[in-house]
Amino acid sequence: MRSTPRGRETRCSSPSWSVEGRKGDARSFQEIVSAIRTGGGKVESEDKLRTGLGRRTLDVVKFGDRYGWLDNYPEKRPSA
């Protein structure tokens, strides 16, 4: 379980992925798109979604074509 920015707890049933020897939640872009659609969400434009994820530097960290929750990778947090 982990807390979301709004304080809700979530449980992730998919397997963890390792980055630099650490377990985290980084997922491929296609896994994210698939999860949104499986949950009933609509992805109007994959290009806009990919751009938006890339710009979310306060919440999301990017590893190649994988995106993860920044709280799981504190060493990747941007310096002030």
N, C-alpha and C positions, 0 to 999 in steps of 0.2 A: 504494500500500500504506500502511496505517496500523496502529498497534498498538492492541490492545484492552486493557482494564484488566488482563487476565490475561497480557499480554505476547504474545499470539498476533497474527500479522499477518493482515489481511484485505484482499481485493481487491474493490472495488465496481465492478460492470460497468454500473450504471445511470448516466445522465448527471448531472452536477453541477447544482446549482441555485444561483443567485446571490442573496446577501443583502447589501445595502448595498455592491454592487460587488465582493464577495468570493465565491469559489467555496467551497462547502461541501457538506455531505451532508444538508441539511434535506429531509425528505420529508413528503408529506401523510399524514394519519392513514390514509386508505384504502390508500395505497401500502404502509404498514407492515403493516396487516392482511393485505393480499394477499400480501406477501412471507412473512409467518409461515405462512400457509396453503399457499402454493406450496412452502415448505420442509418441509411435513409437520407443522407445528405446529398446535395447536388453540387457538382464541380462544374461551374460554368466554363472555365478556361483553365486547363492545366498549366499553361504558360503563366497566367496571372497568379495562380496558387504557388508555383515554384518561385516566382519573383518575390511574392509576399513572404514566403518562408525564409528566403535569403536575406530579407531586410529586417527580420525580427531578431536582431542581435541581442536584445535584452532577455529573450525567452528561449531562443533556439540556437543551437550550434550546428554547423555543417561540417561533415566529414565526407568529402567527395560528393556522392549522390545520396548520402544518408543524412538525416536530420535527427537531432536529439534534444531533449529537454536540458537546458543549460544548468539547472540545479544538480544534475547528475555528473557534470563535468566542471567543477569549480575552477580548475586550473585553466580553463578556456575562457573564463569571464574577462570581458574587456576591462582594461584599467581605466580609472577615472581621469 
